[in-house]
Amino acid sequence: MLKDDVLIEAKNVCKIFRIYKKPVDRILEAFDIFRLGKHSSIFKANNNINFTLKKGEVVGIIGPNGSGKSTFLKILSGILEPTSGYLKINGRVDSLIELGAAFNPELTGYENIDFFLKIKQVNRKELKHRVSKIIDFCGLDDMFLAQPIKTYSSGMFARLAFSAAIHSDFDILIIDEVLSVGDEQFQNKCIEHMIELSKTGKGIIFVSHNLHAVKYFCDRVVRFEAGEIVDEGSNVIDIVEMYEKNIKPVSDESVIESNKTSGIVKITSTKILNQANKEVKEFEYSPNLEIKIKIDYELYEYLPGMFFGVGMRNSKGEYVNGLNTKIDKFKINDQPGKYTLILTYQNPKLYKDIYTLWSVCYNASGTVVLSDYIIKNAFEIKVSKQMCEGILFIDHFWQYDS
């Protein structure tokens, strides 16, 4: 029997799927009286999961795709049955695994709200009040609510579906990545509402790849890996930071994506050097960090007004910084010959990430790329401890206004 403050208790929960190479193997195994299982292989989606959710608690679940998170949520939601183990749930579970699953695209917004609440068995006395709260929360105009939802944008649909879901009756709310849709203002509104729900004793399970939201929304975090829980606790930031350190891009190998030449000038190489002028790929962040970009180029004919630029993007493709010799009024050798140009970043405030870097040679007007050298995953900035959020660190201090 569960304690009064416990909503979910799972002990050694396992979920096993049988994998068949061919459809006919299912039939052959069904007639295998000895149950040898020679026509299928076993896949353990969840293995010995131990999990507890208490009243008023917000638990974040993190992990890479395919780590078993969604399978476990479907078990908690009653969509799947565990193969083995003990699972006890005390209360009504509402799952936001797929927004708007009960919505009919041919019905209007008003009709879908009414239909959804009746499915959730909201009584008639409460129905009108609940509809009013949903309409107020979603923020959609009457004009839109009177139209079939098949005409809605994805953001409008997300607003309506999420608003309806969080205003139904539940003791446990499961949210799986549904906050990735909708605008930022609405996402913040949803987070604030769920915090208020937790204060009333509702239990919330929050699954997201938005690790920033997990850090500041969740009381406790559980990390999945290969179908098992590998870390958990109330030290949310530490666990998320450790997970972030283990996240690698699909490939972190440096790759030359482009080395364009015009026949007038060619960038023959671009290298990343440390303070000791050694070619490196990794840097540890420090206040005295120095990164040098060494550009070797060959100019085949006189080219007055030419200039060079160096830029970088982070692993998300965001443009981080761009510098060029024209802005900095640095004179470039424009006579034929071989040259080495060095750009030195002094104390760059780059935070932990893997960066793509490029060097480019332009004509005098900057309208034509004469040569480029683009290196994907050119270098990585590492940190030994958390210093900030975002993509760069800013020197700062705190004080009271005296």
C-alpha positions in Angstrom: 0.0 0.0 0.0 1.3 3.5 -0.9 2.0 6.2 1.6 -0.4 9.1 1.7 2.0 11.4 0.0 3.1 9.0 -2.8 1.3 9.2 -6.2 3.4 6.7 -8.2 5.7 3.9 -7.1 7.5 1.6 -9.5 9.8 -1.2 -8.5 12.0 -3.2 -11.0 9.6 -2.4 -13.9 10.7 -4.0 -17.2 9.2 -3.7 -20.6 10.3 -6.2 -23.2 9.4 -6.1 -26.9 9.9 -9.0 -29.3 11.5 -8.0 -32.6 10.6 -10.0 -35.8 12.7 -9.8 -39.0 9.7 -10.8 -41.2 5.9 -10.6 -40.6 5.6 -14.4 -41.1 7.9 -14.9 -38.0 5.0 -13.8 -35.8 2.8 -16.6 -37.1 5.6 -19.2 -36.8 6.2 -18.2 -33.2 2.5 -18.3 -32.4 2.5 -22.0 -33.4 5.7 -22.8 -31.6 4.3 -25.0 -28.8 7.7 -25.1 -27.0 8.0 -21.3 -26.9 11.6 -21.4 -27.8 11.5 -17.9 -29.2 13.8 -18.7 -32.1 11.8 -16.6 -34.5 12.3 -13.3 -32.7 14.9 -11.4 -30.7 14.3 -9.5 -27.4 14.6 -5.8 -26.9 14.5 -4.4 -23.4 13.0 -0.9 -23.7 12.9 -0.5 -19.9 15.0 -2.5 -17.5 14.6 -2.6 -13.7 13.1 0.9 -13.4 12.6 2.2 -9.8 10.7 5.4 -9.6 8.6 7.4 -7.2 6.5 10.5 -7.6 5.2 12.4 -4.5 2.3 14.9 -4.2 3.3 18.4 -5.2 6.5 17.2 -6.8 7.8 18.1 -10.3 10.1 15.4 -11.6 12.1 16.0 -14.8 13.1 13.0 -17.0 16.0 13.5 -19.4 18.0 11.3 -21.7 18.8 10.9 -25.4 16.2 9.7 -27.9 15.8 5.9 -27.7 16.7 5.8 -24.0 13.3 4.5 -22.8 11.7 7.7 -21.6 8.6 7.5 -23.8 8.1 3.8 -23.2 8.1 4.4 -19.4 5.6 7.3 -19.7 3.3 5.1 -21.8 3.4 2.5 -19.0 2.5 5.2 -16.4 -0.3 6.4 -18.7 -1.7 2.9 -19.1 -1.1 2.8 -22.8 1.4 -0.1 -22.3 1.5 -2.9 -19.7 4.9 -3.6 -18.0 6.3 -7.0 -18.8 7.4 -7.5 -15.1 7.8 -5.5 -11.9 5.6 -3.7 -9.5 3.7 -0.5 -10.4 1.2 1.3 -8.2 -0.6 4.6 -9.1 -2.6 6.5 -6.6 -4.8 9.0 -8.6 -5.9 9.9 -12.0 -3.2 10.3 -14.7 -3.5 12.8 -17.6 -0.9 12.5 -20.3 0.2 15.2 -22.7 2.3 12.9 -24.9 0.6 14.0 -28.1 -1.3 17.3 -28.1 -4.8 17.3 -29.4 -5.1 13.5 -29.8 -8.8 13.7 -28.9 -9.5 16.7 -31.1 -11.5 16.6 -34.3 -10.1 18.8 -37.1 -13.6 19.3 -38.6 -15.1 20.8 -35.4 -14.6 24.3 -34.3 -12.5 25.4 -31.3 -15.6 25.8 -29.1 -17.0 22.4 -30.1 -13.6 20.6 -29.5 -13.3 22.2 -26.0 -16.9 21.0 -25.1 -16.2 17.5 -26.6 -12.9 17.2 -24.8 -14.3 18.0 -21.4 -17.1 15.6 -21.8 -14.6 12.8 -22.6 -12.8 13.8 -19.4 -16.2 13.4 -17.6 -16.4 17.0 -16.3 -19.9 17.4 -14.8 -22.4 19.7 -16.3 -22.4 22.2 -13.4 -18.6 22.7 -13.8 -18.6 22.5 -17.6 -19.4 26.2 -18.4 -16.8 27.5 -15.9 -14.1 25.1 -17.2 -14.8 26.2 -20.8 -14.4 29.8 -19.8 -11.1 29.1 -18.1 -9.7 27.3 -21.1 -10.7 30.1 -23.5 -9.2 32.7 -21.2 -5.9 30.7 -20.9 -5.4 29.9 -24.6 -5.9 33.6 -25.5 -7.5 32.9 -28.9 -10.1 35.3 -30.3 -13.8 34.3 -30.6 -13.3 34.6 -34.4 -10.8 31.8 -34.4 -12.6 29.6 -31.8 -15.7 29.7 -34.1 -13.6 28.2 -37.0 -12.8 24.5 -37.6 -9.4 23.7 -36.0 -8.1 22.3 -39.3 -7.7 26.0 -40.3 -5.4 26.7 -37.3 -1.7 27.3 -37.4 0.4 24.8 -35.4 0.9 27.5 -32.7 -2.8 28.2 -32.4 -3.6 24.5 -32.2 -0.9 24.0 -29.5 -2.4 26.8 -27.4 -5.9 25.3 -27.6 -4.9 21.7 -27.0 -2.6 22.4 -24.1 -5.1 24.8 -22.4 -7.8 22.2 -22.6 -5.5 19.4 -21.2 -4.3 21.3 -18.2 -7.8 22.3 -17.2 -9.1 18.8 -16.9 -9.3 16.8 -13.7 -6.1 14.9 -12.8 -3.8 14.1 -9.9 -0.7 13.3 -12.1 0.2 15.2 -15.2 2.7 13.8 -17.7 4.2 16.1 -20.2 6.4 14.8 -23.0 8.0 17.5 -25.2 4.7 19.2 -25.9 6.0 22.6 -24.8 8.3 22.7 -27.8 5.4 24.1 -29.8 3.9 27.5 -29.3 5.5 30.8 -28.8 7.9 31.6 -25.9 5.4 33.8 -24.0 2.8 31.0 -24.0 5.4 28.4 -22.9 6.3 30.6 -19.9 2.6 30.9 -19.1 2.3 27.1 -19.2 5.3 26.6 -16.9 3.9 29.2 -14.4 0.5 27.5 -14.4 2.1 24.0 -13.8 4.1 25.4 -10.9 0.8 26.6 -9.4 -0.7 23.1 -10.0 2.2 21.5 -8.1 1.5 23.8 -5.1 -2.0 22.3 -4.9 -0.5 18.8 -4.6 -0.6 17.7 -8.2 2.3 15.5 -9.3 4.0 16.5 -12.6 6.4 14.5 -14.7 8.2 16.7 -17.2 10.1 15.2 -20.1 12.0 17.6 -22.3 15.2 18.2 -24.3 15.0 21.8 -23.1 17.5 21.4 -20.3 17.2 25.0 -19.2 13.5 24.5 -18.4 14.3 21.2 -16.6 16.9 23.0 -14.4 14.6 25.7 -13.2 11.2 24.0 -13.2 11.9 20.6 -11.7 12.4 19.6 -8.0 14.1 16.3 -8.9 15.5 14.9 -12.1 15.8 11.3 -13.5 18.3 10.5 -16.2 17.6 7.6 -18.6 20.2 5.8 -20.7 19.7 2.6 -22.7 16.5 1.7 -21.0 17.8 2.2 -17.5 17.9 5.0 -14.9 21.6 5.9 -14.6 21.3 9.0 -12.3 18.6 10.7 -10.2 18.3 13.2 -7.4 17.3 16.6 -6.2 20.7 18.1 -7.2 19.0 19.0 -10.6 21.7 21.3 -12.0 24.5 19.0 -11.2 22.8 16.0 -12.9 21.8 18.1 -16.0 25.3 19.5 -16.3 26.8 16.0 -16.2 24.3 14.9 -18.9 25.2 17.9 -21.0 28.9 17.1 -20.8 28.1 13.6 -22.2 26.1 15.0 -25.1 28.1 14.7 -28.3 27.1 15.9 -31.8 26.4 13.3 -34.4 30.1 13.8 -35.4 32.6 16.0 -33.6 35.3 15.3 -36.1 36.7 18.4 -37.8 35.6 18.4 -41.4 36.6 20.8 -44.2 33.3 21.7 -45.7 34.5 24.1 -48.3 37.7 25.4 -49.8 36.6 27.6 -52.7 39.1 29.4 -54.9 38.7 31.9 -57.7 42.0 31.5 -59.5 43.1 34.9 -58.2 43.6 33.9 -54.6 43.4 30.7 -52.6 43.3 30.1 -48.8 45.5 27.1 -48.6 44.8 26.3 -44.9 43.2 27.6 -41.8 44.4 26.3 -38.4 43.4 26.9 -34.8 46.4 27.5 -32.5 46.8 27.9 -28.7 48.9 30.4 -26.9 52.0 28.3 -27.5 51.3 28.3 -31.3 50.4 24.6 -31.2 47.6 23.4 -33.4 44.8 22.2 -31.1 41.1 21.4 -31.1 40.1 21.8 -27.5 40.4 24.8 -25.1 39.6 25.0 -21.4 37.8 28.2 -20.6 39.9 30.6 -18.5 40.1 34.4 -18.1 43.4 34.4 -19.9 42.3 32.2 -22.8 43.8 33.1 -26.2 42.9 31.5 -29.5 44.8 32.1 -32.7 43.5 31.6 -36.2 46.3 31.0 -38.7 45.4 31.7 -42.3 47.8 30.7 -45.1 46.9 32.1 -48.5 48.4 32.5 -51.9 47.7 35.5 -54.1 48.3 35.0 -57.8 47.9 38.5 -59.1 47.6 42.1 -57.8 44.3 42.6 -56.0 43.8 46.0 -54.5 41.3 46.5 -51.7 40.9 42.7 -51.0 40.1 41.8 -47.3 39.7 38.8 -45.1 37.0 37.8 -42.6 36.7 35.1 -40.0 33.4 34.0 -38.5 32.0 31.2 -36.4 28.8 29.4 -35.5 28.0 27.2 -32.5 26.6 23.7 -32.6 23.0 25.0 -33.0 24.0 26.9 -36.1 23.7 30.3 -34.4 26.0 33.0 -35.8 28.3 33.8 -32.8 30.9 36.3 -34.2 32.3 37.7 -37.4 35.4 39.9 -37.8 37.2 41.3 -40.9 40.2 43.3 -41.7 38.2 46.0 -43.5 36.3 46.9 -40.4 39.5 46.8 -38.3 41.3 48.8 -40.9 44.1 46.2 -41.1 46.2 46.5 -44.3 46.4 43.3 -46.4 49.3 42.4 -48.6 47.8 42.6 -52.1 50.8 41.8 -54.2 51.3 38.3 -55.6 52.9 35.9 -53.2 52.4 33.5 -50.3 51.4 34.9 -46.9 50.4 33.9 -43.4 47.8 36.0 -41.6 47.1 35.5 -37.9 43.9 36.6 -36.0 44.2 36.4 -32.2 41.1 36.2 -30.1 42.1 37.8 -26.7 40.1 36.4 -23.8 37.0 35.3 -25.9 33.9 34.9 -23.8 32.8 31.8 -25.6 31.1 29.3 -23.4 31.2 25.5 -23.7 30.3 24.3 -27.1 31.7 23.0 -30.4 32.2 25.7 -33.0 32.4 25.8 -36.8 34.8 28.3 -38.1 35.5 29.9 -41.5 38.0 32.2 -43.1 37.0 34.1 -46.3 38.7 36.4 -48.8 36.5 39.1 -50.4 36.9 41.5 -53.2 37.2 45.2 -52.4 33.4 45.8 -52.2 32.8 42.6 -50.2 30.3 41.4 -52.7 32.3 38.4 -54.1 33.8 35.5 -52.1 37.2 34.9 -53.8 38.2 32.0 -51.6 37.0 30.4 -48.4 38.0 27.7 -45.9 35.2 26.3 -43.8 35.9 23.9 -40.9 32.9 22.2 -39.3 33.5 21.3 -35.6 36.8 23.3 -35.8 37.3 23.6 -32.0 35.6 23.0 -28.7 35.4 25.1 -25.5 35.2 23.1 -22.3 34.5 24.3 -18.8 35.3 22.5 -15.5 32.3 24.0 -13.7 29.1 25.8 -14.5 29.6 29.6 -14.9 26.5 30.8 -16.7 23.7 30.0 -19.1 23.7 30.7 -22.8 26.5 30.9 -25.4 28.9 33.4 -23.9 30.3 34.4 -20.5 30.2 38.1 -19.5 32.5 39.6 -16.8 30.2 40.8 -14.0 29.6 41.4 -10.3 26.6 41.8 -8.0 26.0 44.4 -5.4 23.2 46.1 -3.5 22.2 49.7 -4.3 23.5 51.7 -1.3 
